[in-house]
Amino acid sequence: MKTQKAYEHIVDLNTVWKDANHTPQTNKKVLVVKKNGRVICGYLFIDNHTFTVKIEPFHAITSNISNLYRWAYIDDLLPKKQY
Protein backbone atom coordinates (compact mmCIF):
# COMPACT_ATOMS: atom_id res chain seq x y z
CA MET A 1 0.00 0.00 0.00
CA LYS A 2 1.36 3.41 -0.99
CA THR A 3 1.55 5.97 1.81
CA GLN A 4 1.04 9.64 0.90
CA LYS A 5 1.27 12.76 3.00
CA ALA A 6 -1.97 14.73 3.36
CA TYR A 7 -0.42 18.00 2.18
CA GLU A 8 0.34 16.54 -1.26
CA HIS A 9 -3.32 17.02 -2.23
CA ILE A 10 -3.80 20.56 -0.89
CA VAL A 11 -4.81 23.17 -3.46
CA ASP A 12 -3.06 26.56 -3.28
CA LEU A 13 -6.14 28.79 -3.56
CA ASN A 14 -4.04 31.88 -4.25
CA THR A 15 -3.13 30.48 -7.66
CA VAL A 16 -6.57 29.45 -8.93
CA TRP A 17 -8.62 32.65 -8.59
CA LYS A 18 -8.87 34.99 -11.59
CA ASP A 19 -10.30 38.48 -11.96
CA ALA A 20 -12.58 39.95 -14.61
CA ASN A 21 -9.62 40.58 -16.94
CA HIS A 22 -9.30 36.85 -17.60
CA THR A 23 -11.68 35.23 -20.07
CA PRO A 24 -12.80 31.73 -19.04
CA GLN A 25 -13.15 28.70 -21.28
CA THR A 26 -16.84 28.37 -22.12
CA ASN A 27 -17.03 24.61 -21.55
CA LYS A 28 -15.68 24.56 -17.97
CA LYS A 29 -17.80 25.11 -14.87
CA VAL A 30 -16.67 27.93 -12.59
CA LEU A 31 -17.32 29.36 -9.14
CA VAL A 32 -18.02 33.11 -9.34
CA VAL A 33 -17.73 35.50 -6.39
CA LYS A 34 -19.46 38.85 -6.78
CA LYS A 35 -18.30 41.94 -4.88
CA ASN A 36 -21.41 41.74 -2.68
CA GLY A 37 -20.26 38.29 -1.50
CA ARG A 38 -22.77 36.26 -3.50
CA VAL A 39 -21.31 33.02 -4.85
CA ILE A 40 -22.63 31.46 -8.06
CA CYS A 41 -21.72 28.18 -9.73
CA GLY A 42 -22.17 27.80 -13.48
CA TYR A 43 -20.65 28.67 -16.84
CA LEU A 44 -19.20 32.19 -17.07
CA PHE A 45 -19.34 34.45 -20.13
CA ILE A 46 -17.64 37.86 -20.10
CA ASP A 47 -18.00 40.69 -22.62
CA ASN A 48 -17.00 44.37 -22.50
CA HIS A 49 -19.34 45.61 -19.78
CA THR A 50 -21.25 42.61 -18.43
CA PHE A 51 -20.80 39.07 -17.28
CA THR A 52 -23.32 36.25 -17.41
CA VAL A 53 -23.33 33.04 -15.39
CA LYS A 54 -25.38 30.29 -17.04
CA ILE A 55 -26.70 28.13 -14.22
CA GLU A 56 -29.19 25.85 -15.93
CA PRO A 57 -30.29 25.44 -19.54
CA PHE A 58 -32.94 28.17 -19.14
CA HIS A 59 -31.59 30.26 -16.26
CA ALA A 60 -28.76 32.78 -16.21
CA ILE A 61 -27.61 35.72 -14.10
CA THR A 62 -26.27 38.83 -15.82
CA SER A 63 -24.55 41.71 -14.06
CA ASN A 64 -22.26 44.66 -14.69
CA ILE A 65 -18.62 43.60 -14.95
CA SER A 66 -17.75 45.97 -12.08
CA ASN A 67 -19.68 43.61 -9.75
CA LEU A 68 -17.41 40.65 -10.52
CA TYR A 69 -14.84 40.10 -7.77
CA ARG A 70 -13.18 36.85 -8.88
CA TRP A 71 -13.80 33.43 -10.39
CA ALA A 72 -12.12 30.02 -10.51
CA TYR A 73 -12.58 26.77 -12.37
CA ILE A 74 -14.30 24.19 -10.15
CA ASP A 75 -11.70 21.57 -11.16
CA ASP A 76 -8.88 23.86 -9.95
CA LEU A 77 -10.50 24.26 -6.52
CA LEU A 78 -10.60 20.51 -5.88
CA PRO A 79 -7.57 18.57 -4.66
CA LYS A 80 -5.86 16.43 -7.25
CA LYS A 81 -5.82 12.85 -6.08
CA GLN A 82 -2.87 10.90 -7.36
CA TYR A 83 -2.83 7.12 -7.44
C-alpha atoms as one frame of an Amber mdcrd trajectory, in Angstrom:
protein
   0.000   0.000   0.000   1.357   3.407  -0.989   1.551   5.974   1.809   1.042
   9.642   0.902   1.271  12.763   2.999  -1.967  14.725   3.359  -0.425  17.997
   2.182   0.343  16.537  -1.255  -3.320  17.023  -2.235  -3.802  20.559  -0.890
  -4.814  23.174  -3.461  -3.062  26.563  -3.280  -6.144  28.788  -3.559  -4.037
  31.876  -4.250  -3.127  30.477  -7.659  -6.575  29.447  -8.930  -8.618  32.651
  -8.592  -8.871  34.988 -11.589 -10.302  38.478 -11.958 -12.581  39.955 -14.610
  -9.615  40.585 -16.944  -9.295  36.847 -17.597 -11.683  35.235 -20.074 -12.797
  31.729 -19.043 -13.150  28.702 -21.275 -16.840  28.366 -22.123 -17.030  24.609
 -21.547 -15.679  24.557 -17.975 -17.798  25.114 -14.868 -16.671  27.927 -12.585
 -17.323  29.360  -9.144 -18.020  33.114  -9.342 -17.733  35.499  -6.386 -19.463
  38.852  -6.778 -18.302  41.944  -4.883 -21.413  41.744  -2.676 -20.256  38.292
  -1.498 -22.771  36.265  -3.500 -21.310  33.017  -4.846 -22.633  31.459  -8.058
 -21.719  28.179  -9.731 -22.166  27.803 -13.482 -20.649  28.672 -16.841 -19.197
  32.187 -17.068 -19.337  34.446 -20.131 -17.640  37.860 -20.100 -18.003  40.694
 -22.617 -16.996  44.366 -22.504 -19.336  45.612 -19.777 -21.249  42.611 -18.430
 -20.801  39.065 -17.277 -23.323  36.246 -17.409 -23.332  33.040 -15.386 -25.376
  30.295 -17.040 -26.705  28.131 -14.224 -29.195  25.850 -15.930 -30.289  25.439
 -19.539 -32.941  28.165 -19.141 -31.594  30.263 -16.257 -28.760  32.782 -16.209
 -27.611  35.718 -14.099 -26.272  38.835 -15.824 -24.555  41.707 -14.060 -22.261
  44.656 -14.689 -18.616  43.601 -14.946 -17.750  45.968 -12.080 -19.679  43.612
  -9.746 -17.409  40.648 -10.522 -14.838  40.102  -7.768 -13.180  36.851  -8.878
 -13.798  33.434 -10.389 -12.116  30.018 -10.512 -12.583  26.767 -12.374 -14.296
  24.186 -10.153 -11.696  21.575 -11.157  -8.884  23.858  -9.950 -10.496  24.256
  -6.523 -10.604  20.513  -5.884  -7.575  18.568  -4.662  -5.858  16.425  -7.247
  -5.818  12.845  -6.078  -2.866  10.896  -7.357  -2.827   7.124  -7.438
